[in-house]
Amino acid sequence: MKTLKILFIPLFALLFSINSHAQKPDKEKIKALKIAHITEQLDLTTKEAQAFWPIYNANDEARHKLRDNYAKNKTEELCKPGSKITEAEAKDLLNKIYEIEESKYKIEKKYYNDLSAILSSKKILTLINAERTFRYKMIKEFKERHRKD
């Protein structure tokens, strides 16, 4: 039994590290595709681009941290039908969900206020549309790849 642990722990660590390295290039590739798509759709001037990308990246990072926070609170797991949580735990969970939703709103409001200082309202709407169309393209490509499998 002890030798099995000795064999499986390094093997598991190796497989986990290979898996995590394999996912990074995909994330980087998707991020590059998204940047190219947004750049093409917005048709930013050099001055606009220099001001836009730091704001966009900061907002993207804030959204990512918020999603991580949501996952850490395991709200999805606890909200499953039939989960056995107490009323106090449910109330605490609802408060956490409310706080996260409120944070989302504050992040978006700050983001659009910051963008409005450098971009026209038309370009901000174009950005919103560009993000939406990019998501749809990624979902469509994902579905097409999995149909072939």
Salt bridges, closest charged atoms under 4 A:
GLU48 OE1 - LYS123 NZ 2.71
ASP68 OD2 - HIS64 NE2 3.58
ASP92 OD2 - LYS96 NZ 3.66
GLU101 OE2 - LYS104 NZ 3.12
GLU108 OE2 - ARG63 NE 2.96
ASP114 OD2 - LYS110 NZ 2.64
GLU141 OE2 - ARG145 NH2 2.95
